[in-house]
Amino acid sequence: MSLYTALRHFADSYALAMICVLYLTLCLWHFRPGATAHIADAKLSIFQDDDHD
């Protein structure tokens, strides 16, 4: 078995599964119970440097 064939088999099976798991983890990360405070901070972060006296 050549290196190309071995890498192609890995990419077709295990790498695709790992990418799908990573994608779902990153998408669902924002909906975890402890994320509420982080989401609120992120929503207001664009106004932190405003100096409108």
C-alpha positions in Angstrom: 0.0 0.0 0.0 1.4 3.3 -1.0 1.5 6.4 1.2 -1.0 8.1 -1.0 -3.5 5.3 -0.7 -3.1 5.2 3.1 -3.5 9.0 3.4 -6.5 8.9 1.0 -8.2 6.2 3.1 -7.6 8.2 6.3 -9.0 11.4 4.8 -12.0 9.6 3.4 -13.0 8.0 6.6 -11.5 9.1 9.9 -10.6 12.7 9.0 -14.1 13.3 7.7 -15.6 12.0 10.9 -13.3 14.2 13.0 -14.1 17.3 11.0 -17.9 16.6 11.4 -17.5 16.2 15.1 -15.4 19.3 15.4 -17.9 21.3 13.4 -20.8 20.1 15.6 -18.9 20.8 18.7 -18.0 24.4 17.7 -21.6 25.1 16.6 -23.2 23.7 19.8 -20.5 25.3 22.0 -22.5 28.6 22.2 -25.6 26.8 23.5 -24.0 25.3 26.6 -25.4 26.4 29.9 -22.3 28.4 31.0 -22.1 30.4 27.9 -24.7 33.0 28.8 -22.3 35.4 30.5 -19.8 35.1 27.7 -22.5 35.8 25.1 -23.6 38.9 27.0 -20.0 40.2 27.2 -19.5 39.6 23.5 -22.7 41.5 22.6 -21.5 44.6 24.6 -17.8 44.4 23.6 -18.2 46.6 20.6 -19.2 49.5 22.9 -16.3 49.2 25.4 -14.0 51.7 23.7 -16.6 54.3 23.0 -15.6 57.7 24.5 -18.7 59.9 23.9 -18.4 62.4 26.7 
